[in-house]
């Protein structure tokens, strides 16, 4: 006679529960440390409007795909002069910011030739390239 065997109930020493608990703890810690990244997903980036410009510099200024590609490989803390060799004059200058204590940052906006609703905003600190961000409409 063949008897049906039932699977044995999971033992209290099963490693599944501690693994799940550990994974949950790592996930919660990861979210806590990545709060800045999550906040940037929630907070929309606003487009630079001409009214936000402190001064319109060059009304015809636009960045081509080639210029954008060249600019994106320039390392931070390179000279403003090096960036200007690629991008020339900006569409406008935005008001200065105090990003870090004691450092005044200059910002310049460039519309993209291939997507006029998007602008590239370049940040300079003490005549050094400090980074960029995209501004979407």
C-alpha positions in Angstrom: 0.0 0.0 0.0 1.3 3.4 -0.9 0.9 6.1 1.7 0.7 9.7 0.8 3.4 11.8 2.3 2.7 15.3 3.4 5.5 17.8 3.3 7.0 18.4 6.7 5.9 21.7 8.3 8.6 24.4 8.1 10.9 24.1 11.1 11.4 27.1 13.4 15.1 27.1 12.4 14.2 27.8 8.8 16.4 30.6 7.3 13.6 32.2 5.3 12.2 34.5 8.0 15.6 36.0 9.0 16.5 36.5 5.3 13.2 38.3 4.7 13.6 40.5 7.8 17.2 41.3 6.8 16.1 42.2 3.3 13.4 44.5 4.7 15.9 46.2 6.9 18.3 46.9 4.0 15.4 48.2 1.9 14.3 50.6 4.6 17.9 51.8 5.2 18.4 52.2 1.4 15.3 54.4 1.2 16.4 56.5 4.1 19.8 57.2 2.6 18.4 57.9 -0.8 15.8 60.4 0.5 17.6 63.2 -1.4 17.1 61.2 -4.7 13.5 60.5 -3.9 12.8 64.1 -3.1 14.2 65.1 -6.5 11.8 62.8 -8.2 8.9 64.3 -6.3 9.9 68.0 -6.8 9.4 69.1 -10.4 12.2 71.0 -12.1 10.9 74.2 -13.4 11.7 75.8 -16.8 13.7 78.9 -16.9 11.5 81.7 -18.1 12.8 84.9 -19.6 11.3 86.8 -16.6 13.7 84.8 -14.3 16.7 86.0 -16.3 18.8 88.7 -14.8 20.1 89.7 -18.2 19.3 88.5 -21.8 22.8 88.0 -23.4 22.2 86.4 -26.8 18.6 85.9 -28.0 19.7 83.5 -30.8 21.8 81.3 -28.5 21.1 77.6 -28.8 23.1 74.4 -28.0 23.4 71.8 -30.7 23.6 68.0 -30.0 27.3 68.2 -30.7 27.9 71.1 -28.3 25.9 69.3 -25.6 27.9 66.1 -26.1 31.2 68.0 -25.8 30.0 69.9 -22.7 28.9 66.8 -20.9 32.4 65.3 -20.9 34.1 68.4 -19.4 35.1 67.5 -15.8 33.8 69.7 -12.9 36.3 72.3 -11.7 37.6 72.9 -15.2 37.8 76.6 -16.2 34.9 78.7 -17.3 37.0 79.6 -20.3 37.1 75.9 -21.4 33.3 75.7 -21.3 33.0 78.9 -23.2 35.1 77.5 -26.0 32.3 75.0 -26.6 29.1 76.9 -25.7 29.9 80.5 -26.5 27.5 83.2 -25.1 24.4 82.1 -23.2 20.8 83.0 -23.9 20.6 84.6 -20.5 22.2 85.0 -17.1 20.2 83.9 -14.1 20.4 85.5 -10.6 23.4 84.4 -8.6 23.0 81.8 -5.8 24.8 81.0 -2.6 25.2 77.2 -3.0 27.8 76.8 -0.4 28.8 79.1 2.5 30.9 81.9 1.2 30.7 80.9 -2.5 28.6 82.8 -5.0 27.5 80.8 -8.0 26.7 82.2 -11.4 24.2 80.5 -13.6 23.7 80.7 -17.4 20.8 79.2 -19.5 21.1 77.7 -23.0 18.0 76.5 -24.9 18.6 73.2 -26.8 18.4 73.6 -30.6 16.8 70.1 -31.0 14.3 70.6 -28.1 13.5 74.3 -27.5 11.3 73.5 -24.5 14.4 72.3 -22.7 17.2 74.4 -21.4 20.6 73.6 -20.0 21.6 75.6 -17.0 25.3 75.8 -16.3 26.7 76.6 -12.9 30.0 78.3 -12.2 31.8 78.9 -8.9 34.7 81.3 -8.9 35.1 81.0 -12.7 35.2 77.2 -12.5 32.6 74.9 -14.0 30.6 73.5 -11.2 28.0 71.5 -13.0 24.7 71.7 -14.9 21.0 70.8 -14.8 18.3 70.5 -17.4 15.2 72.7 -17.1 12.1 71.2 -18.7 8.9 73.1 -19.7 
